[in-house]
Amino acid sequence: MKIKKVGVRLEMQNGKVLEGVVLIPETQSFVEFINQPHPFITLIERKQSQRMLNKHYILQITKMDVDIVGEKNLEQLFAESIQ
């Protein structure tokens, strides 16, 4: 299955703001992926870490251009996350 990388900015209920990459199937839109009944998404952050986030605690999701996710582009983020 081919995947695509989507840069996101997540505003959480506790006030934290998280930025990173969400990997989704190439055949789905981002909205379709987020609206699936599965309660968790995986966020790959700049710090080479992955977080499983419960969607019920996300207040707002903003899709971001690849050039403005933190200080690195999506290709760098993805490469670091799988090392």
C-alpha positions in Angstrom: 0.0 0.0 0.0 1.3 3.4 -0.9 1.2 6.1 1.7 1.3 9.9 1.6 2.6 12.3 4.2 0.5 15.1 5.5 1.9 17.9 7.6 -0.4 18.8 10.5 -0.7 21.2 13.5 -2.8 19.8 16.3 -4.3 21.8 19.1 -5.0 19.6 22.0 -7.5 20.0 24.9 -4.8 20.5 27.4 -3.5 23.5 25.5 -0.5 21.9 23.8 0.2 22.4 20.2 1.9 19.6 18.3 3.3 19.7 14.8 4.4 16.8 12.7 3.5 14.3 10.0 0.6 11.9 9.7 1.0 9.0 7.3 -2.2 8.1 5.4 -3.1 5.7 2.6 -2.7 7.3 -0.8 -6.2 6.3 -1.8 -7.8 8.3 1.0 -8.3 12.0 1.6 -7.1 13.5 4.8 -10.7 14.1 5.9 -11.6 10.4 5.2 -8.7 9.2 7.2 -9.4 11.4 10.2 -13.1 10.5 10.2 -12.5 6.8 10.4 -13.9 5.1 13.5 -10.4 4.2 14.8 -9.9 6.4 17.9 -6.1 7.0 17.5 -3.8 8.6 15.0 0.0 8.4 14.9 1.9 11.7 14.8 5.6 11.7 13.8 7.3 14.6 15.4 10.5 16.5 14.6 12.2 15.0 17.6 12.2 11.6 15.8 9.4 10.4 18.1 6.0 9.0 17.4 2.9 9.6 19.4 -0.3 7.7 19.4 -3.0 10.4 20.0 -6.6 9.8 20.9 -8.6 11.8 18.4 -11.2 12.7 21.2 -8.5 15.0 22.8 -7.8 17.0 19.6 -9.6 20.3 19.4 -8.4 21.4 16.0 -6.4 20.0 13.1 -4.7 22.2 10.6 -3.1 20.8 7.5 0.2 22.5 6.8 2.4 22.9 3.8 5.4 20.7 3.7 7.8 23.7 4.0 6.3 25.0 7.3 6.2 21.9 9.6 8.7 23.0 12.2 12.1 23.7 11.0 12.4 20.8 8.6 10.5 19.6 5.6 8.4 16.5 5.5 11.0 14.3 3.8 13.5 15.1 6.6 10.9 14.4 9.2 10.0 11.1 7.7 13.6 10.0 7.2 14.4 10.7 10.8 11.4 8.9 12.1 12.3 5.6 10.5 16.0 5.5 11.5 
